[in-house]
Amino acid sequence: MRDFFCAKMNIDTAQGPPEILTTGDGTHTVRAFTHGEPFHSLRGSRRESIHVFIRHGLQYMTTGREFIRLLEVGFGTGLNAVLTFGHTWRQGPEISYEAWELFPIDRAVARQLNFDAFSGEGLKGLTASLHDAPWESETSFGKFHLYKRHVDARACPTDGFFDLVYYDAFSPGVQPDMWTPEQMKRMYGVCSPGAALVTYCASGHVRRAMEASGFRVERLPGPPGKREMLRAVRPGIKGNEHA
């Protein structure tokens, strides 16, 4: 059986309407018929994303910084963007948030997701607003600047260097070409010196592909239900520190 805690997917509505599921922490995830797998951990979608992307990615990179260039590979449900906005909108740094996604979920589906109920006071309607933002242009929400792009990460553009990458692609079992040494080399190329790439997936061949591309890779404790996750750092300078 496939490991649901290393599984991401995009919606193919031609196979039928997506199914909205409630996970172990009360937040929603989505399962479509294309692969029959949910976007997030069934143990808790919000819990997983906070652990992997916020705690070990955003908080790791933003200490003492006033501005950060962030890339998400796989916008999906928008949960990572919601959490990033919620974590930084009052006291955090200014965020340039670029998201690459080939197959956005339908906005009608996005409006049914309950992420806002867990996002704190003043953020009602945030999930819908992020999904309603136009593609291929920047939309600013205060100091959070969202730029959604229809981009295939396997042919990723190299017109910018990022300080942090949320690598939230399909799992290796669903889309193995997103986890090859060649793909990790592409991601190394879009990272600025000292940048970090974080992902839920800790497979040995993925770690070796990252290392072969030049990243310094850390195996970190995973979210509930998963033993490990990975953080890959491009050697260089992070802010005023040697990374």
The 8 nearest C-alpha neighbors of each residue, nearest first, counted from 0:
[[1, 2, 3, 172, 36, 4, 6, 5],
 [0, 2, 3, 172, 6, 5, 4, 36],
 [1, 3, 4, 5, 0, 6, 172, 170],
 [2, 4, 6, 5, 1, 40, 36, 37],
 [3, 5, 40, 2, 6, 225, 39, 224],
 [4, 6, 3, 2, 200, 170, 199, 7],
 [7, 5, 170, 3, 4, 169, 38, 2],
 [8, 6, 169, 38, 170, 168, 37, 39],
 [7, 9, 169, 38, 10, 6, 37, 36],
 [10, 8, 102, 75, 11, 7, 104, 103],
 [9, 11, 31, 104, 12, 102, 8, 17],
 [12, 10, 13, 33, 14, 9, 31, 32],
 [11, 13, 15, 14, 16, 10, 17, 31],
 [12, 14, 11, 15, 16, 33, 10, 32],
 [15, 13, 12, 32, 11, 33, 16, 31],
 [14, 16, 12, 13, 32, 17, 31, 11],
 [15, 17, 12, 18, 31, 14, 32, 13],
 [18, 16, 31, 30, 15, 29, 19, 32],
 [17, 19, 30, 29, 31, 20, 16, 32],
 [18, 20, 29, 28, 30, 27, 17, 21],
 [21, 19, 28, 27, 29, 22, 18, 30],
 [20, 22, 27, 26, 25, 28, 23, 19],
 [23, 21, 41, 43, 25, 24, 26, 42],
 [22, 24, 42, 43, 25, 41, 21, 26],
 [25, 23, 43, 22, 26, 42, 46, 45],
 [26, 24, 22, 23, 21, 27, 43, 44],
 [27, 25, 22, 21, 24, 44, 113, 114],
 [28, 26, 21, 20, 22, 112, 113, 19],
 [27, 29, 20, 19, 39, 38, 21, 37],
 [30, 28, 19, 37, 18, 38, 20, 17],
 [29, 31, 37, 18, 36, 17, 35, 19],
 [32, 30, 17, 33, 10, 35, 18, 29],
 [31, 33, 35, 34, 14, 15, 17, 30],
 [34, 32, 31, 35, 11, 14, 10, 9],
 [35, 33, 36, 32, 31, 8, 173, 30],
 [34, 36, 32, 31, 33, 30, 37, 8],
 [37, 35, 34, 30, 6, 38, 3, 31],
 [38, 36, 30, 29, 39, 7, 28, 6],
 [37, 39, 7, 8, 29, 28, 30, 6],
 [40, 38, 44, 37, 28, 41, 7, 4],
 [41, 39, 4, 42, 44, 43, 3, 47],
 [40, 42, 22, 43, 23, 39, 44, 3],
 [43, 41, 23, 40, 22, 24, 44, 223],
 [44, 42, 23, 24, 22, 46, 41, 40],
 [43, 45, 39, 40, 47, 46, 26, 48],
 [46, 44, 48, 47, 43, 49, 26, 24],
 [45, 47, 43, 49, 44, 48, 50, 24],
 [48, 46, 50, 44, 222, 45, 49, 43],
 [47, 49, 45, 51, 50, 52, 46, 44],
 [50, 48, 53, 46, 47, 52, 51, 54],
 [49, 51, 54, 47, 48, 222, 52, 53],
 [52, 50, 48, 55, 49, 53, 199, 47],
 [51, 53, 56, 48, 49, 55, 54, 50],
 [54, 52, 57, 49, 56, 55, 58, 50],
 [53, 55, 50, 58, 56, 49, 52, 57],
 [56, 54, 51, 59, 52, 53, 58, 57],
 [57, 55, 52, 59, 53, 54, 58, 197],
 [56, 58, 53, 60, 59, 61, 54, 52],
 [57, 59, 54, 61, 60, 56, 53, 55],
 [58, 60, 56, 57, 55, 61, 62, 54],
 [61, 59, 57, 58, 62, 56, 163, 195],
 [60, 62, 64, 58, 57, 59, 63, 92],
 [63, 61, 64, 60, 58, 59, 57, 65],
 [62, 64, 61, 65, 238, 92, 60, 239],
 [65, 63, 61, 62, 66, 92, 238, 67],
 [64, 66, 92, 93, 63, 67, 91, 61],
 [67, 65, 93, 92, 64, 94, 68, 95],
 [68, 66, 94, 162, 69, 95, 93, 92],
 [69, 67, 95, 161, 162, 94, 96, 163],
 [68, 70, 163, 96, 161, 164, 95, 162],
 [71, 69, 164, 97, 98, 96, 165, 163],
 [70, 72, 165, 98, 164, 73, 166, 97],
 [73, 71, 166, 99, 167, 168, 98, 165],
 [72, 74, 100, 168, 167, 75, 99, 71],
 [75, 73, 77, 100, 98, 99, 71, 72],
 [76, 74, 73, 77, 103, 9, 104, 100],
 [75, 77, 78, 74, 109, 104, 28, 29],
 [76, 78, 80, 75, 74, 79, 81, 126],
 [79, 77, 81, 80, 76, 82, 114, 45],
 [80, 78, 82, 81, 77, 83, 48, 52],
 [79, 81, 83, 77, 78, 82, 84, 74],
 [82, 80, 78, 84, 79, 83, 85, 77],
 [81, 83, 85, 79, 80, 84, 86, 78],
 [84, 82, 80, 86, 85, 81, 79, 87],
 [83, 85, 81, 87, 86, 82, 88, 80],
 [86, 84, 82, 83, 87, 88, 81, 118],
 [85, 87, 83, 84, 82, 88, 91, 89],
 [88, 86, 91, 84, 85, 89, 90, 83],
 [87, 89, 84, 85, 90, 91, 86, 142],
 [90, 88, 87, 91, 86, 85, 92, 84],
 [91, 89, 87, 88, 92, 86, 93, 85],
 [90, 92, 87, 88, 89, 93, 86, 65],
 [93, 91, 65, 66, 94, 64, 87, 90],
 [92, 94, 66, 142, 65, 143, 67, 91],
 [95, 93, 143, 67, 96, 66, 144, 92],
 [94, 96, 144, 68, 69, 143, 67, 145],
 [97, 95, 145, 69, 144, 94, 70, 146],
 [96, 98, 146, 70, 147, 145, 69, 71],
 [99, 97, 71, 147, 74, 70, 148, 72],
 [100, 98, 148, 72, 150, 73, 149, 147],
 [99, 101, 73, 149, 74, 102, 150, 103],
 [100, 102, 149, 150, 151, 103, 99, 148],
 [101, 103, 100, 9, 104, 10, 11, 149],
 [104, 102, 100, 101, 75, 105, 10, 9],
 [105, 103, 10, 106, 102, 75, 108, 76],
 [104, 106, 108, 107, 103, 109, 10, 12],
 [105, 107, 109, 108, 110, 130, 104, 131],
 [108, 106, 110, 105, 109, 111, 104, 127],
 [107, 109, 106, 105, 110, 111, 104, 112],
 [108, 110, 106, 111, 112, 107, 127, 105],
 [109, 111, 107, 108, 127, 112, 106, 126],
 [112, 110, 109, 108, 113, 107, 19, 127],
 [113, 111, 109, 110, 114, 27, 108, 28],
 [112, 114, 115, 116, 27, 26, 111, 117],
 [113, 115, 116, 117, 112, 26, 118, 126],
 [116, 114, 118, 117, 123, 113, 122, 126],
 [117, 115, 114, 113, 118, 119, 123, 122],
 [116, 118, 115, 114, 119, 113, 26, 45],
 [119, 117, 115, 116, 85, 122, 114, 120],
 [118, 120, 117, 122, 121, 116, 115, 85],
 [119, 121, 122, 118, 123, 116, 117, 115],
 [120, 122, 123, 119, 118, 124, 125, 115],
 [123, 121, 125, 120, 119, 124, 115, 118],
 [122, 124, 115, 125, 121, 120, 116, 118],
 [125, 123, 127, 126, 128, 122, 115, 110],
 [124, 126, 128, 127, 122, 123, 129, 115],
 [127, 125, 129, 128, 124, 81, 130, 115],
 [126, 128, 130, 110, 129, 125, 124, 131],
 [129, 127, 131, 125, 130, 126, 132, 124],
 [128, 130, 132, 126, 131, 127, 125, 77],
 [129, 131, 127, 128, 132, 106, 126, 109],
 [130, 132, 128, 129, 127, 133, 106, 126],
 [131, 133, 129, 130, 128, 138, 134, 147],
 [134, 132, 131, 136, 135, 147, 138, 137],
 [133, 135, 147, 136, 148, 132, 146, 149],
 [136, 134, 148, 147, 146, 133, 137, 149],
 [137, 135, 134, 146, 133, 138, 147, 148],
 [136, 138, 146, 145, 144, 139, 135, 147],
 [139, 137, 145, 144, 132, 146, 136, 140],
 [140, 138, 144, 143, 141, 145, 137, 142],
 [141, 139, 143, 142, 144, 138, 145, 88],
 [140, 142, 143, 139, 144, 88, 93, 138],
 [141, 143, 93, 140, 144, 94, 139, 88],
 [144, 142, 94, 140, 141, 139, 93, 95],
 [143, 145, 139, 95, 138, 96, 94, 140],
 [146, 144, 96, 138, 137, 97, 139, 147],
 [147, 145, 137, 97, 136, 96, 98, 138],
 [148, 146, 98, 134, 135, 97, 99, 145],
 [149, 147, 99, 135, 150, 134, 98, 100],
 [148, 150, 101, 100, 99, 151, 147, 135],
 [151, 149, 99, 148, 101, 100, 152, 155],
 [150, 152, 153, 154, 155, 101, 149, 100],
 [151, 153, 155, 154, 150, 72, 99, 177],
 [154, 152, 151, 155, 182, 177, 176, 185],
 [155, 153, 152, 151, 156, 150, 185, 182],
 [154, 156, 152, 153, 151, 157, 150, 185],
 [157, 155, 158, 154, 152, 159, 150, 189],
 [156, 158, 159, 189, 155, 188, 160, 185],
 [159, 157, 156, 160, 189, 155, 161, 188],
 [160, 158, 157, 189, 161, 156, 190, 191],
 [159, 161, 191, 189, 190, 162, 158, 157],
 [160, 162, 190, 68, 191, 163, 69, 189],
 [163, 161, 194, 68, 191, 69, 67, 190],
 [164, 162, 69, 195, 194, 161, 196, 70],
 [163, 165, 196, 70, 71, 166, 69, 195],
 [166, 164, 71, 197, 167, 196, 72, 70],
 [165, 167, 198, 72, 168, 164, 197, 71],
 [168, 166, 73, 72, 165, 198, 169, 71],
 [167, 169, 73, 166, 72, 7, 170, 177],
 [170, 168, 7, 8, 174, 173, 6, 171],
 [169, 171, 6, 172, 173, 7, 5, 174],
 [172, 170, 175, 174, 173, 178, 169, 177],
 [171, 173, 170, 174, 175, 1, 6, 169],
 [174, 172, 170, 171, 169, 175, 6, 34],
 [173, 175, 171, 176, 169, 172, 177, 170],
 [176, 174, 171, 177, 178, 172, 173, 179],
 [175, 177, 178, 179, 174, 182, 171, 153],
 [178, 176, 175, 174, 182, 179, 153, 171],
 [179, 177, 176, 175, 205, 182, 171, 183],
 [178, 180, 182, 181, 176, 177, 208, 183],
 [179, 181, 208, 183, 182, 184, 212, 209],
 [182, 180, 184, 179, 183, 185, 212, 208],
 [183, 181, 185, 179, 184, 180, 177, 178],
 [182, 184, 186, 180, 185, 181, 209, 187],
 [183, 185, 212, 187, 181, 182, 186, 180],
 [186, 184, 182, 188, 183, 187, 181, 189],
 [185, 187, 183, 188, 189, 184, 182, 190],
 [188, 186, 184, 190, 185, 189, 183, 212],
 [187, 189, 185, 186, 190, 184, 157, 191],
 [190, 188, 160, 186, 187, 157, 161, 159],
 [191, 189, 161, 160, 187, 188, 194, 162],
 [190, 192, 160, 194, 161, 162, 193, 189],
 [193, 191, 235, 194, 233, 236, 234, 190],
 [192, 194, 237, 235, 236, 233, 242, 234],
 [195, 193, 162, 191, 163, 233, 192, 190],
 [194, 196, 232, 163, 231, 164, 233, 197],
 [197, 195, 164, 231, 230, 163, 165, 232],
 [198, 196, 230, 165, 229, 166, 56, 164],
 [197, 199, 166, 200, 229, 167, 228, 165],
 [198, 200, 228, 51, 5, 201, 229, 197],
 [201, 199, 198, 228, 5, 202, 229, 170],
 [200, 202, 228, 229, 227, 203, 199, 206],
 [203, 201, 205, 204, 200, 206, 171, 228],
 [202, 204, 206, 205, 207, 201, 208, 200],
 [203, 205, 207, 206, 202, 208, 179, 178],
 [206, 204, 208, 202, 203, 207, 178, 209],
 [205, 207, 203, 209, 208, 204, 210, 202],
 [206, 208, 210, 204, 209, 205, 211, 203],
 [209, 207, 180, 205, 211, 206, 210, 204],
 [210, 208, 212, 206, 207, 211, 214, 183],
 [209, 211, 214, 207, 213, 212, 208, 215],
 [210, 212, 208, 209, 213, 207, 180, 214],
 [213, 211, 184, 209, 210, 214, 183, 208],
 [212, 214, 210, 211, 215, 209, 233, 187],
 [215, 213, 233, 210, 232, 231, 209, 216],
 [214, 216, 232, 231, 210, 233, 213, 217],
 [217, 215, 231, 230, 214, 232, 210, 218],
 [216, 218, 230, 229, 219, 231, 215, 232],
 [217, 219, 229, 228, 227, 230, 216, 220],
 [218, 220, 228, 227, 229, 217, 221, 230],
 [221, 219, 227, 226, 228, 222, 218, 225],
 [220, 222, 227, 228, 226, 225, 219, 223],
 [221, 223, 47, 225, 50, 224, 220, 51],
 [224, 222, 225, 221, 42, 47, 226, 46],
 [225, 223, 222, 226, 42, 4, 221, 40],
 [224, 226, 221, 222, 223, 227, 4, 228],
 [225, 227, 221, 220, 224, 222, 228, 223],
 [228, 226, 221, 220, 219, 225, 201, 218],
 [227, 229, 201, 221, 199, 219, 200, 218],
 [230, 228, 218, 201, 198, 217, 197, 219],
 [229, 231, 197, 217, 196, 216, 232, 195],
 [230, 232, 216, 196, 215, 214, 195, 217],
 [233, 231, 195, 215, 214, 194, 234, 193],
 [232, 234, 214, 193, 194, 192, 215, 235],
 [235, 233, 193, 192, 242, 232, 214, 215],
 [234, 236, 192, 193, 242, 241, 233, 237],
 [235, 237, 241, 193, 242, 192, 240, 238],
 [238, 236, 193, 240, 242, 241, 239, 235],
 [239, 237, 240, 236, 64, 193, 63, 241],
 [238, 240, 237, 236, 241, 63, 242, 64],
 [241, 239, 237, 238, 236, 242, 193, 235],
 [240, 242, 236, 237, 235, 239, 193, 238],
 [241, 193, 236, 237, 235, 234, 240, 232]]
